[in-house]
Amino acid sequence: VPPDSVATIQANPKYFVALDPAAPHTWIWRVNFKNEDGANKKVRQAMALAIDRDRMVKDLLRNTAEPAMQFWSPGNVAYRPVPKDMTYGYDPERAKKLLAEAGYPNGIDIELYTSDVFGGMVDMATVFAASVAPAGIRVKLNDFNFDGTGVPFVPSKPFNPTRNRQSLF
């Protein structure tokens, strides 16, 4: 059920919407480690600190989810609670400092590839771009298309989500 529809459905006594525990669904941002910016640990840490996960949950997902602080979501059997002090919270000022230490005192430009093939991904990418902007991370959003086989095709560019083996930041 799309987050915008939950309140309407819940208001109808014919339906029941189960929201707890959170469904095992996580949107993953990947970074190309072969790119010099993506290979820089401080850049990756700055990006992680610049994501306002609470805003995404509140404004985009209408409080139907929980902020992801690790790869696995609470509804997944592999999930294990992580102490809050071991996660990246939203701290755009600290992110700016890390970018400066990484050699980007005026911020950094990145490209993010997304697609409307998967529900909510373009909206999430747009909110992500707005979220990281106060930290000095300027995001160019790019659509990728599919080649008919279900495999995304993206030209080889920085922060390309489909080339080589990448990891989360």
Disulfide bonds with the S-S distance in Angstrom:
none
